[in-house]
């Protein structure tokens, strides 16, 4: 077999070595554009698992690299004048230079031909090869030869980073967060031999510009960073090696081979440096490729096998890397967290580590987190016994919730003219049995014409209150609090029961609908009337009346529905609000009705009674409400006396680019909580206690709707 | 989990004799359902037509399109065709619908493939309205018409499924991929406030016995040629040993699949018999 390899980085050298080693008759040639001793970057990180794979694939190179290993099991987080140390994370750092020299040596030993200082521009050199490997990195040319097959996409990240070395020998993976007059900077640093560490500095682009680093040369950048991180460097220097400020680019390729040309490592895919897996993935690619060729004996099925095996693994890392990089892009949001919570949030940022994983790796840290939620003082706490965060009580307004899980009652649809059916009592009993600390009702209509369907329960006549009171008693008996979700269906009213499908108009017995603008919800649905000022006054008064009735029913929390495209959400979204009066146009105008309703309800439901809003935090449709809008609305809600926000997504319009992945509502909850600064309920495909513990402990939400 | 088998409507030699004999034997072998794939610019049998033929020689086995490309058809006419198969089969039809993945099918139908998702949503609304109203007969066996499954992997497709359908039709892949889709289908269902849970249907390809793997893979490469490099991966995932089938079934069962349909990649009756043997000894 004749093999040509473009690129002499770890992936290219390793694949050449493994092929030649397994088939001594093979002719293997590596062409590298740089000199053998030119290496950029400092150290690379491997997990125990990767080391095992490297040991099995080529014991000789493994033994040689092992000599210079730096191993650690701790992560240090320098934040707010404290250092939090988390243990149990075993990793190994290796000098990139040593790694390359070792692999070059091994390649020569087994008879791989190495050509340095030679830059290829096409594959004509390898015309006679059976297999051509593109291991030429993220900027390589091989990928560009067959864009129709590889279908690559590049996504540029929002932060700037620079890759330094330092002669400070760290004994842990180290994160440093430091704020100065320009903004917040973070460092990702780890040792890779006995004397040296990698030291990556990262910050948002605007901070980088404010600091003048866009104008700074290498020496000036070093001087700035040495000054900024003087306390941690403790007299040690930062070392440069073509250390330029960059924006990280994530590369995804749909396919990794075309005929006999195959991509490896960074040439096919990249993952943000904050999860430190670029070299690891590249070398694992090499092992998988060579193993597939050996197993299949034929090239075509082997290349398919290689992709089938590696693509899902790489996608998982890219997903984790996406979560991790998003965290670092917005980490300033968490500046102000207590150190123990800040540390937990950082450690669980990529979702690969959860509360449960961390309590196995580092029981001491999760114990401090539990203690923190039990009101003790974080890491220094002597408290040994505390419940996990999901079971920490929470005070909202004057109400104490016994735990952080929320049960959302499903629509019952058995009411008659707003009078809840007997089924409500059973469903209340079911909700109470869930063990959740807060039970949120289905949408309860504030007026007859505000019902979603003929069977929607209401709270607009005194006799409605009596049955709500009985249902709520059932829930109180089991220790849970009750939130009543008051709403008006708007243009989504007068529909048939959901067993028949969503938003199908009643065939008989419907009623006229009201909405921000006269646009039907579905193409064949009824056209609503545009609400006139008198309608708005009546609806606002209906919310207040319902709030008064809610006091009689012993409701704990009142929640106003401004989500999912119902009436109030319909005013918030430009997709459904085309008014030209004081209730349409600017965001301030679009949120006017919601704030008027909040004020009116607050009049009938005074503090400290807790008031919540279910808020449209995104329409999943171009031109709709964005999360930026929702943060602004939530901030306004806070000043109007709202105690709790439950962000929800979608359903403003029936056809939208929805996302139902795990915890899909958590990013919205996180941003509203930590930017608009008020307590939030997170929901959206959260199904395990581990997820609730992780989300709550990390400070991404205060409460979570747990789905079965 | 119930296990059904696909009709050989898109493999070579899809003759009337083969289809009806396959249907008879599938029922005898206790497969829960017969599935039929759909595409236009390909020499396969039209799925509702094939299922009607199968209905005539069977009594209990369920009939399902997996999936029929809805936007290629006029909604009212499709409602009538589906109701007809439902009546002919005594209420055994489940209508799986999707938008399809090939522009070519839209080209030969002289239809614009853009906004086909929206057209599918509207079509389901029309299907249900027609079945319930009875203005265009025949009346289906169930008052609300045949059960509807919707497929597709985008968030939009999951939302559409939760909004209009009775369940989800997955397009194929390893158990891990099915589990991911099932999680999204359930979440979309909860988000829509629908009662109960969505029915979750899966599908896969098989070829059993000496010498079947290669023609099976060749068929899949041909059938999925429009996906470019992906066809090779689909061909590689063909289930070609009893062990692979048993493992696959277990994986789907664990992922919460309600019904899995295994489609032949070689259109020969002995393929059905071999699969029945694997399931018997499972």
Interface residues (C-beta under 8 A of the other chain):
Chain A: X148 X149 X254 X255 X257 X258 X300 X301 X304 X305 X307 X308 X312 X410 X411 X442 X498 X499 X500 X501 X502 X503 X504 X522 X523 X524 X620 X650 X651 X654 X655 X656 X657 X658 X659 X660 X661 X662 X664 X684 X685 X687 X707
Chain B: X117 X118 X121 X122 X124 X125 X128 X144 X154 X155 X156 X158 X159 X160 X162 X163 X164 X165 X176 X183 X184 X185 X186 X187 X188 X190 X191 X192 X193 X194 X195 X228 X229 X230 X232 X233 X235 X236 X237
